[in-house]
Amino acid sequence: MLATFVIGLREGLEAALIVGMIAAFLRRNGVSLKPMWLGVGAAVVLSAVVGIVLEVVSAALPQQQQEAMETVIGAVAVVIVTFMIVWMSKNSRSMKSTLEAHADSALKGGSVVALAGMAFLAVLREGVETAVFMVAAFQSSLSPLAAGTGAVLGLAIATAIGFLLFRGAIKLNLAKFFKATGVFLVFVAAGLVMKSLRTAHEAGWVNVGQDTTISLGWLAPNGSARAAILTGVFGIPGDPRVVEVLGWALYLVPMLAFILWPRTWRPAVAAVPRLQFVSAGALGIAAAVLIIAAPLAIPAAPLGESSTPAITSTPGAGVSLRVTTGGNTALAASSGSGTTASAKTLIVTGANGAESSYPLSAHGTESHAGRTASVYSATATPENRQEPASLTVAALTELNGGRMPVGISPSSNPGPFTAAWTHKGQVTVWLVNDSIIDAVNSQSATLTLSGGGLASARTIAVSGEDGWHVPEEHVSAAVTELNSFESASAENVLWSRYLPAAFIVAALTLVAAGRRNRRQLLVTAPSP
């Protein structure tokens, strides 16, 4: 309510002052005020229509498009209040003479339409500014009824003050009034910057700088009066994000400096261009420093080329995994995509240093461990595995975990045995950015033995390194590390690109203003 009240009061008083100045001039010249009131009425009606249309169109849109519309309205409102404050600061002293000059021209032309048009345009600017700013404030308000009440009260009081000023019944220090309300509106506009950045994210336009900075629940608990003031009036959410705080500060600090900077501290006219060039240079240096230094803050890429540990069915045993990328190969047969991609091979290194390689086939992507991962599999026996065709009793004991299989005795079955190997199951690997986040080998091996004193063939399951999986804690740690890295990389875009771009735009603007001011100084400088 407070925000809309001040907006209505300030904007309404500006409009009332304009109307009062025109009316006073026309009365001094004995001219009817009817054409002026026609223009004022038309401007008020059109301004109200603009506000109603904006609100109706915004409410009729789907949710995401509503957020986009609110972003646009908020951004326009910020531009309007900024222009309003700057314009009033520069033109408040000459506003009366300018309006009287326009009214005098309309009178000399003898055109009632021109006089009505002058009043219409003079009030329309204030009315449209008020409508857009009000709509943005309504959308940020916690209570539309309270916001509407504040707006009506502000406009009503502004009208009454304007009438009393016109009648000479009261005197008001307009400079102090506009300065005080200007400071308040700067805080409201800075809140609109935060709100617009929030809705821009919800609309899918701004996806950087979304880390939470601080929780303000301790300062303004939900439902409290302080929360209503902080969020409803000044537009500051309880969980401001990095980009929102940055936008708030970049708007608030320069605007407050513009309003509150003492006139005695302002540089001489001749020094203004030089100061603008120096400021532009400082902004350019700051942009260059950010472009160079910000990427250095990104942590080293996780996972990388390091191997991934996996545990086997044998207690205390384990293997390590890594993926290598070879030349291009057609994966159409394996993945069904008909595309060409880099061939990937899984290298499994056993505890004894022996390596087995599995050519991988791609199977698209799926959600795994909270990430979208590329899925690969291998179904064949490792391509470099050399299975012995004959086994001694010692070799069979080693394959069976240090003991002879049940039913085979070294005394009655001295070996060597003829070995026939069979592998079942498959290897599945989940990759993110070509790094392993998880893998499992569900393969098992069976061994059919014959000869060596056996009366008939015997089939046994072979324990060892064929079955393995990545421990769950390693999967969680790898995903957490990867998420942190990607978040840091994404957030770094704000500091290494967007913020330097804003500094560069501001620097170019200052350079252009400095050149213009210097040309004006050269034109107005007295000739020798």
Secondary structure, 3 states (H helix, E strand, C coil): CHHHHHHHHHHHHHHHHHHHHHHHHHHHCCCCCHHHHHHHHHHHHHHHHHHHHHHHHHHHCCHHHHHHHHHHHHHHHHHHHHHHHHHHHHHCCCHHHHHHHHHHHHHHHCCHHHHHHHHHHHHHHHHHHHHHHHHHHHHHCCCHHHHHHHHHHHHHHHHHHHHHHHHCCCCCCHHHHHHHHHHHHHHHHHHHHHHHHHHHHHCCCCCCCCCECCCCCCCCCCCCHHHHHHHHHCCCCCCCEHHHHHHHHHHHHHHHHHHHCCHHHCCCHHHHHHHHHHHHHHHHHHHHHHHHHHHHHCCCCCCCCCCEEEEECCCCCEEEEEEEEEEEEECHHHHCCCCEEEEEEEEEECCCCCEEEEECEEEEEEEECCEEEEEEEECCCCCCCCCCCEECHHHHHHHCCCCCCCCCCCCCCCCCEEEEEEEECCEEEEEECCEEEEEEECCEEEEEEECCCCCCCEEEEECCCCCEECCHHHHHHHHHHHHHHHHHHHHHHHHHHHHHHHHHHHHHHHHHHHHHHHHHHHHHCCCC
